[in-house]
Amino acid sequence: MTTELMLKEALQHRAINHPYLKALQNGEFNNNLEIYKDFAQQYGAYSKWFPRYLTAVISKLENAEHRNHLLENLSEESGHLHDEDIEAIKQIGIEESWVQGISHPKLFQQFQESIGLTDTSNFGIEVEIWRESFLSLIKDGSDAAAIGAIGLGTESIVKYVYKYIIDGLENHTDLTLQQYVFFPLHTEVDDEHGIVLMNIAQEIAQRDETSERELRKGMLKALNLRAAFWDDMYERAKKLDSKYVQSFSN
């Protein structure tokens, strides 16, 4: 299977077409703000570890050019954008001063604060399982599986996932673009990362059939972990919404 077919398979996965994401996008809950606060808290615990995931992948790679590409990605996670990135984000209304020199974990923290989340330490076991399992997948697997997980199973699909989030925040909260800039920033910057990682994946796939299989396996494991997390988050959201409705009926 070519990397193009793998990506097509990824985009059809439940992790990218999940009812929880669609519910956030469409504002289907009775108290959308509280549901988004829960999302901000739980997803933030996963997102905070992203530099760890990247570092673990870099340590698996023997090809110096491949490592350098991911080191650039890691640099951008620290808030260092290249000129082409700056031009791209300006096209969607993001000002350079909002993001340049600000680490991505800090941008996510700003989103959390803007939505009214004051305590970010109280996250659930669901996200602990996801981030620990994802990190183990990278550390314990082959270099091909690691690239499949971080590339085809993550960076290449994130703009499709974040589209749901952006639509929901724009239409069902009072947050401004600057306050939730983390998400549209990643739809632009991670799109470029996805292209780079697709190229790396293609080179790895051409080594032999085992490498090709490992790429797909890493991708599917990453997607399955994300889908399981969305399943858990959807159940959390429905329970939170039910409590909200009951508080008004009592």
JOZI-V593186 format. One line per field, one symbol per residue. phi: phi as a letter, one per 30 degrees, with the letter a starting at -180 (. if undefined). psi: psi as a letter, one per 30 degrees, with the letter a starting at -180 (. if undefined). burial: I if it has 16 or more other ideal C-beta (glycine too) atoms within 10 Angstrom, else O. Layout:
phi=???
psi=???
burial=???
This chain:
phi=.ddddddddddcdedcbddddddddcidcdbdddddddeddddddddddeeddddddeddccddddddddddedddddjccdeddddddddcicdeddbdicddeddddddedddjdcbcdccddeddddddddddeddccddddddeddcdcbddcdddddddddedddcbbcdceddcdeddeddddddddddddddddddddddaddddddedddddddddddddddeddddedddddddddddccd
psi=klfeeeeeeefflfffhkfeeeeeefhflfieeeeeeeeeeeeeeeefgeeeeeeeeeffkfjeeeeeefeeeeeeffgjkleeeeeefefggkkefffkgkleeeeeeeeeeefgjfjgfillfefeeeeeeeeeeeefaleeeeeeefdefdeffefeefeeeeeeeefglgkleeegfeefeffeefeeeeeeeeeeeeeeffeleeeeeeeeeeeeeeeeeeeeeeeeeeeeeeeeeeeeeefff.
burial=OOIOOIIOOIOOIOIIOIOIIOIIIOOIIOIIOIIIIIIIIIIIIIIIIIIOIIOIIIOIIOOOOIIOIIOOIOOIIOOOIOOOIOOIIOOOOIOOOIIOOIOIIOIIIIIIOIIOIOOIOOIOOIIOOIIOOIIOIIOOIIIIIIIIIIIIIIIIIIIOIIIIIIIIIOOIIOIOIOIIIIIIIIIIIIOIIIOIIIOIIOOIIOOOOOIIIIIIIIIIIIIIIIIIIIIIIIOIIOOIIOOOOOOOOO
